[in-house]
Amino acid sequence: MIDLSAYGTETLKNAACIYKNPLQRLEDIRDFVLEGKAVFSFPNARLRMENQLDAASGQKANYVLWCPEEFPADLFVRWQFYPIQEPGLCMIFLAAKGREGEDIFSPSLMPRAGEYVQYHHGDIDAFHISYFRRKEPDERAFHTCNLRKSHGFYLTAQGGDPIPDADEAEGPYEIAVLKRGNEVRFYINALELFRFKDDGVTYGKLLEGGKIGFRQLAPMIGEYEDLEVWA
């Protein structure tokens, strides 16, 4: 993993690691919550995620895997990522809560099964950052990372994606997000790709703490390890 000093002396000042998960075996995700259908395996001693349903099923073939922990408003999260197969797309949700502050697993909220509209126009609020965007032809032609805020489908920031195509990739790539106050920053291998300052008005209220989830679009296959959260 990259030395934390690469992210700047102020980024993690006085922070401590509050959650750590190697994602190396099934027991490491035993308490995680899957929405949609997916296949998990560990052929390289790290979490491999792939769709169970055929990609021809469209949005129904996509899925989200939630970490069960509730995290504070200010945090730094990072993990190691390996692209194995494309086309597809990867995404991280963070600060996810019900629109009235409910836990996202509250039975009072509408069921979710991996279809994107349930996450951006359902009854939860969250930031969602997409990276390794290789699903559609225009995404494969021009690689970007996008930050959206929901409720709604607000594109709030965008930056270039330095990760090469899967057949040329040499992982791991360290993906990291800093959320502090009203600011969100996104990094790959400690290179800052975008930052967004939220005024709490234009795109809805400021988002506080909440849950973190990993999403993939079929037929993407990706591998993950060494998830850390600092606060």
Stockholm file with secondary structure:
# STOCKHOLM 1.0

chainA/1-231         MIDLSAYGTETLKNAACIYKNPLQRLEDIRDFVLEGKAVFSFPNARLRMENQLDAASGQKANYVLWCPEEFPADLFVRWQFYPIQEPGLCMIFLAAKGREGEDIFSPSLMPRAGEYVQYHHGDIDAFHISYFRRKEPDERAFHTCNLRKSHGFYLTAQGGDPIPDADEAEGPYEIAVLKRGNEVRFYINALELFRFKDDGVTYGKLLEGGKIGFRQLAPMIGEYEDLEVWA
#=GR chainA/1-231 SS CCCGGGGCTTTTTTCCEEEEECCCSGGGGTTCEEESCEEEECTTSSEEEEESSCGGGGGGGCEEEECCCCBCSSEEEEEEEEEEECSCEEEEEEEEEETTSCCTTCTTSCCCCSCTHHHHSSSEEEEEEEESCCSSHHHHHSCEEEEEEETTTEEEEEEECCCCCGGGCCSCEEEEEEEETTEEEEEETTEEEEEEECCSSTTSSCCCSBEEEEEEETTCEEEEEEEEEEC
#=GC SS_cons         CCCGGGGCTTTTTTCCEEEEECCCSGGGGTTCEEESCEEEECTTSSEEEEESSCGGGGGGGCEEEECCCCBCSSEEEEEEEEEEECSCEEEEEEEEEETTSCCTTCTTSCCCCSCTHHHHSSSEEEEEEEESCCSSHHHHHSCEEEEEEETTTEEEEEEECCCCCGGGCCSCEEEEEEEETTEEEEEETTEEEEEEECCSSTTSSCCCSBEEEEEEETTCEEEEEEEEEEC
//
